[in-house]
C-alpha cells in the first residue's frame, strides 16, 4: 500500500510504501506514483530556481518520497496551485485503486 499525505498549509507531501499491484519493476500503480513524484520534484525545483520558494527540500528513494516547501512572500497561491495540480493525480490514483493507494489531505 502506498500512503500519501499532503498538507498545503504545513507545506509538505509525504509518500511511503509500494502499491503491490504487480511484480517489482512492472507495477503500473507504482510507476504512476513515481512519475507524479518526479513531476512534482521538477515543478518545485523550477519554482525554487525562479525565487518562488523560501524553503525547499525533497528526498526521493525507492518506496519513500518527502517534499517540504514554503512559498516566498507573495507567492503562496502559485506554489499551492502547482502542488495541488499534481496532488490531484495522487488523489485520482487513490480513487481508482483504493486497495493500493491511500491519499490523505490535511487542510
RANORWO-V434034 format. One record per backbone hydrogen bond with DSSP energy under -0.5 kcal/mol. CO is the residue of the C=O (numbers start at 1). NH is the residue of the N-H. Records with the same first field share a line. If there is no record, write none. Layout:
CO=NH / NH
This chain:
1=3
2=102
3=16
4=104
5=14
6=106
7=11 / 12
11=69
12=7
13=67
14=5
15=65
16=3
23=26
26=28
27=31
28=32
29=33
30=34
31=35
32=36
33=37
34=38
35=39
36=40
37=41
38=42
39=43
40=44
41=45
42=46
43=47
44=48
45=49
46=50
47=52 / 53
48=51
52=72
55=70
57=68
59=66
61=64
63=17
64=61
65=15
66=59
67=13
68=57
70=54 / 55
72=75
75=79
76=80
77=81
78=82
79=83
80=84
81=85
82=86
83=87
84=88
86=89 / 90
87=91
88=92
89=93
90=94
91=95
92=96
93=97
97=100 / 101
100=2
102=4
104=6
105=107
106=8 / 9
